[in-house]
Structures are given as C-alpha cells and as structure tokens.
C-alpha cells in the first residue's frame, strides 16, 4: 500500500494529459465491470484492471512496468485474504463511487482532481485493509 500511495496518485497527472479515447473507453469498461461484479474475486479482477488502465493511459513504459509489479505484489495470499474478508456490499458501492470520481476527473482532464480522488481512494483502502494505525 505504501508503494501504491507514492505512485498511483502521482501518475494521474500524466494519465490525464496522455489518455487517448481508447484509454478512456478501457477505464469506463473496467469501471462498469466492477460495478456489476457479483462478488469479491470478480470485483478484484476489475479493480486491478481499472488501476492498471490508469498506468496504461500514461503511455510510459516505466510506469506501466511498475504498475505490473504492484499488481504482482497485490496477488500475495495475505492480501487476497484481507480483501475477501473486508469486502461487503457497502464497501463495494463505496469503492465504485470512488472509482467513478477518479475516472470522471480523467475524462474531464482535471489532473488535480484525479490525483486527489486517487489519494482519497487509496487511503480508504488502506484503512479498510490495514486499519488506521499507519
């Protein structure tokens, strides 16, 4: 989570500046998939794809590679267990709302709003998974 908090909010400026129509369409596809997910594992696949779509939208190979490393780290068994145990219908709705705010900021080409929305979302995820002691 520490790595994600350092990287993901900051890459949003470049994602906003560089995102092409196909990138925005992929973000929307992942967003809708996450909203329609029937459970934790399906939501997690869409969530991962959405977050990676932001890195892909930068069109920066280094950031895309680092995003892939973060995805690999998030597939560790301990993380999967934390995510499954913390997943509720209310959190699902909340995460989808936060994701919508991020995608809207990218679509509206507002880098500060995209950065802030991503930071807020990741802080929320960290609180849910790891508690407030960090």
N, C-alpha and C positions, 0 to 999 in steps of 0.2 A: 504493500500500500504506500509506503514511503516513496518508492520509485515512481509509482503512478502519480502521486501528488506532485512530484517535481516535474515530471514530463508532460502529462496529458493537458493540464490547463495551459501550459506554455506553448504547446504545439497548435493550440486552437487558432492563434493569430495567423499562422501560416496556412492552416486548413481553410480559414475564412478567405484569405487572399487568393488561394490557389485552386479551390474547389471548382471543378467543371460541372456541367449539367449531369453527367453520368455519376459523378461523386455524390451529388445531392440526391439523385434518384436512389442510389445504393443506401444512403443514410435513411431515406424515407422507407425503403423496403425493410431494412433491419428494424426500424422503429415500429412499423406496423406488425412485423413478425413477433416482436417482443410483447406488444400489446395483446396479441391473440394467443400467446403461449399458454398452454394448458397446465404447466407445472414448472417446478424449479429447474429441471435439467433443460427443458426446451427454452425457457426464458434465458438461461445462462448461455446457451449457444447463440441466441440472437443478441444478447447483451455484449458478448465477446465480439461478434461480427460488427456491431454498431461502433464500439470503441475503436476497433481496428479500422473501420471506414474513415474515421477522423484522421488517423495517421496516413492512410492511403491518399486522402484528399490533399495532403501536403505535397505529394509527388516528390518527396525527399526520401531517397533510399535508406539513408541512415536512420531517420525517424521511423520508417516502416519496419526496418530490421529490429530496432529497439522495441517497437510495439509487439512484434512477434516474440521477442524474448520475454516480455511481460506476460503475454498470453501463455507461454510455456510455463512460467513460474506460477501462474494462477491455476494451472491444472494439477498442482500438487494435491495429494489426497486430503491433507489437512484443510486446505482452502475449500475443496469441494464439500466437505462435511460441514464447515462453518456456513457456507452458502445455503446448503439444503436445510439445515436446522433453523436458519433465520428467515427463510422465505415464507411469507404469509400473503394472503390476498391484498391486505392493506399495503404492505411493502411493495408488492408488485405494482399496484396503482401508483404509489409514490415514485418509484424508480421510473416508471413510464412517463410520469409528469415531468420529472427532472430531465429525462432524455429528450422529451419534446421541447423543453426550453433550450437545450443545447442545440438541437437541430434547427429550431426557429432562428436562433441567433446566427447560425452559419448561413441559413437561407437568406436572412436579412442583411448579411455581410456586416455584422456588428462584432468585431473581434473582442472588444472588452466584455460584452455580454456573454459571448461564447466562453471566454476564459473564466469569468465569474460563475457561470452556470456549471461548468465542468468542475471547478473547485468546490462549489457547494455540494454537488452530487457526490464527489469522491469523499469529502468529509463525512457526509451522511453514511455512505457505505462503510467507511472506516469505523464510525461509531457503532453501527449495527453489528459488524463482524468482530471488532476488537474491543469495543467499549470506549468510554470517554477518558481513560487513563493515559492516552498517548498525546 
